Amino acid sequence: MENTRRSHESLEYIQSMVDELAHMAKRERYEVIAYLLELASIEVSEVLRASEAGGAGSVTGHDEGNGTA
């Protein structure tokens, strides 16, 4: 249970940092970087939602089947 809570907190922190970086990239007009960071934020949101819905193993965000993290 402690690992799940820690993973959740880590994901929330990652999302906060990614959102801040996306804002910075937009401000500096780095559109592609901003876009990629926004995609990362969406991915974090989906992982958080899945973990809150009880998706076993989804909190780690690791999918060893297709080689993605």
Residue, then its C-alpha position, 0 to 999 in steps of 0.5 A: m500500500e505504501n508503494t502505491r501511495r508513493s507511486h501516486e505522489s510521484l506521478e502527481y509530482i511528475q505531472s506538475m513538473v511536466d505542466e510547468l515545463a509545457h507552460m515554459a515551452k509555450r511561453e518561449r514558442y517551442e511548440v513541438i516541445a510544448y506539444l510533447l510535454e502536453l502529451a506526457s501530461i495526458e499520459v500521466s493523467e490516464v495512468l493516475r485515473a487507471s490507478e484510482a480505478g483499481g487498475a492493477g500494475s498501472v501505477t508503475g506505468h511500465d508495460e513490458g509487453n511493448g517496450t514502452a515505459 
